[in-house]
Amino acid sequence: MRISGREKVFLWGGAAFLAALLVFLFAVDPALKRAGELKRLIPQKERELRQLRLLSQELESLKQAKAAFLQKIPAEERARPPLSRLDGWIERSGLRPNVKSIKPSSSPLGEGMVVDVALEKAELPPLTRFLYEAQSSPGGFRVARISVKPRYTTPKYLDVSLQLIFYQG
């Protein structure tokens, strides 16, 4: 079987066309699609980068503010353990018999010690005295959550749940 010159040209042309088609389908077309995707994503990623830079600056300013805040706390107050300070506030306000539980734990964000305090049958004047003692203390802490509910049987008494965060300095 002999192949004529015209058939050879036809076969070589078909093979070249098939090779070009395969190169286009498996190399050029995916590259063009990916380039289009990347062109579309560039502005979005630039916006995200700007936001990230702004958040980074905000984080730095918050770190500086926290450091300045912790420097304002007197050294002797920083040296006292948080539970000791809490115990002093409870003692001075007269809430010792009303303490149901005190549960310390570490903060999930690493910002200090979290203490959950539960009080039962507390009256309003000692509770107010306790909150005043806590607020007027120079130590670094904040009340993260407070819940005050009157007792169902005797509304004169209150059930109180506090969550305090003591900052470490």
Long-range contacts (C-beta under 8 A, 24 or more apart in sequence): 66-167, 69-140, 69-167, 70-140, 70-167, 70-169, 72-138, 73-138, 73-139, 73-140, 73-169, 74-138, 77-137, 77-138, 77-139, 78-139, 78-140, 78-169, 80-139, 82-112, 82-113, 82-115, 82-139, 82-141, 82-164, 82-166, 83-115, 85-137, 85-139, 85-141, 85-166, 86-115, 86-117, 86-164, 88-133, 89-130, 89-133, 89-134, 89-137, 90-130, 92-129, 92-133, 93-126, 93-127, 93-129, 93-130, 93-133, 94-126, 94-129, 95-119, 95-122, 95-126, 95-127, 95-130, 98-122, 98-126, 107-165, 111-165, 111-167, 111-168, 112-140, 112-141, 112-165, 112-166, 112-167, 112-168, 113-165, 113-166, 113-168, 114-144, 114-163, 114-164, 114-165, 114-166, 115-163, 115-164, 115-165, 115-166, 116-161, 116-162, 116-163, 117-160, 117-161, 117-162, 117-163, 117-164, 118-159, 118-160, 118-161, 118-162, 119-158, 119-159, 119-160, 119-161, 119-162, 120-157, 120-159, 121-151, 121-157, 121-158, 121-159, 122-157, 122-158, 122-159, 122-160, 123-156, 123-157, 123-158, 124-158, 127-158, 127-160, 134-164, 139-166, 140-166, 140-167, 140-169, 141-165, 141-166, 141-167, 142-167
